Amino acid sequence: MNTDQSAPEATPSGVASQLVLSLEPNDARNLAVLCGQLDGHLRQIEKRLDITIRNRSNIFELYGTPLRCEMAASLLSALYSEVGNGLQLSPETIHLRLQESDLEYLVKSRENQSQHEFSAVIRTKRLSVTPRGVNQKSYVRAIAHHDINFGIGPAGTGKTYLAVACAVRALLEEQVKRILLVRPAVEAGERLGFLPGDLSQKVDPYLRPLYDALYEMLGFETVNKYIERHVIEVAPLAFMRGRTLNHAFVILDEAQNTTREQMKMFLTRIGFGSTAVITGDTSQIDLPRATQSGLTHAREVLDGVAGITFTEFGNKDVVRHPVVQRVVSAYEAHEKLSQTVSREGPT
């Protein structure tokens, strides 16, 4: 593969960047397979990476941003090599190659990295939290600019940790007067009444991940002081009814275990000067089978409503041990297979 980054010139798309790619050996049959019928494969890559491709024989001119052109050149070179080894290309093959190499994700991530590197950093009392990847940065920006924000995705994507970090920053910068941590009291079939102790002791085990994040960002003594002064408050979702929360940062964790009525009740508690973050994983719903999750219902009803944002996290956003990402992928594949079998019924 030979590439040449040419000087800026007038381009079909008006972008002042050109990359010239020479594919060797010059085999007309393999080049025809690479380009596809009526250059359909090239048009597919153009559309996905937002570039323009012109070719004459084995010389390909790529127009777009330098990063996108380099990504496309690498893909074309890899595909041409595979065609030389007998691969028959199709639109489905191109789609899979784009997904496997995650070119769109890399392009967006790298292009946005410098733009958001500093604005996305969350500075707390004891540490600075830097979001990783496009989704985490978009999530943090959404929380900073909208009143109600949903973070939906599998475990380990940082949705709860980042929400706590944003809450701590808002409190330290006096954007809000208190932090409220809320969680539905349904966990793998258990309910609060079966747990010993008073309200705080009953709720504490469910909110342990939030406490751990607070201790890490503020310190043990500061967190306890804030709890004593009711600057940081914990409560089960059922105790939110009838309240109006002004100048507060409210985090509803494990929202997939809310009912439709509970979710509506919670969202209507938000008052002036408040921010709400709702996090959950729709693949881990512990409600009875006949009960629809308030989180999935809210996503259907509120998508597109002004002032409300939804950030969808996926397997690629998992920041825990690499095996966690593989576990999440395996379970998702199994659930999709089970759903397909149940729809088709017994044969």
ZIPEKA-V647151 format. One record per backbone hydrogen bond with DSSP energy under -1.0 kcal/mol. NH is the residue of the N-H (numbers start at 1). CO is the residue of the C=O. If there is no record, write none. Layout:
nh = [NH/NH]
co = [CO/CO]
//
This chain:
nh = [2/4/6/14/17/19/20/21/22/23/27/31/32/33/34/35/36/39/40/41/42/43/44/45/46/47/48/49/50/51/52/54/56/59/60/61/62/63/64/69/70/71/72/73/74/75/76/77/78/79/80/81/82/83/84/86/87/94/95/96/97/98/99/100/101/103/106/107/108/109/110/111/112/113/116/117/120/122/124/126/129/137/138/139/140/141/142/143/144/145/146/148/149/150/151/152/153/162/163/164/165/166/167/168/169/170/171/172/173/174/175/176/177/179/180/181/182/183/186/187/190/194/195/202/203/204/206/207/211/212/213/214/215/216/217/218/219/223/224/225/226/227/228/229/230/231/232/233/235/237/239/240/243/245/247/249/250/251/252/253/255/257/258/263/264/265/266/267/268/269/271/274/275/276/277/278/279/280/284/291/294/297/298/299/300/301/302/305/308/309/311/313/317/318/319/324/326/327/328/329/330/331/332/333/334/335/336/337/338/339/340/341/342/343/344/345]
co = [22/20/18/11/15/62/4/60/2/58/25/27/28/29/30/31/32/36/37/35/35/39/40/41/42/43/44/45/46/46/63/61/59/56/21/54/19/52/17/65/66/67/68/69/70/71/72/73/74/75/76/77/78/79/80/83/82/90/91/92/93/94/95/96/97/98/102/103/104/105/106/107/108/109/112/113/116/129/127/217/122/133/134/135/136/137/138/139/140/141/142/307/276/309/278/311/280/158/159/160/161/162/163/164/165/166/167/168/169/171/170/170/247/231/249/233/251/235/184/190/187/191/192/198/199/200/203/203/207/208/209/210/211/212/213/214/215/219/220/221/222/223/224/225/227/226/226/179/181/183/236/237/240/269/272/178/275/180/277/182/279/254/255/259/260/261/262/263/264/266/245/271/248/147/250/149/252/151/281/288/258/293/294/295/296/297/298/302/305/148/150/152/314/315/156/321/322/323/324/325/326/327/328/329/330/331/332/333/334/335/336/337/338/339/340/341]
//
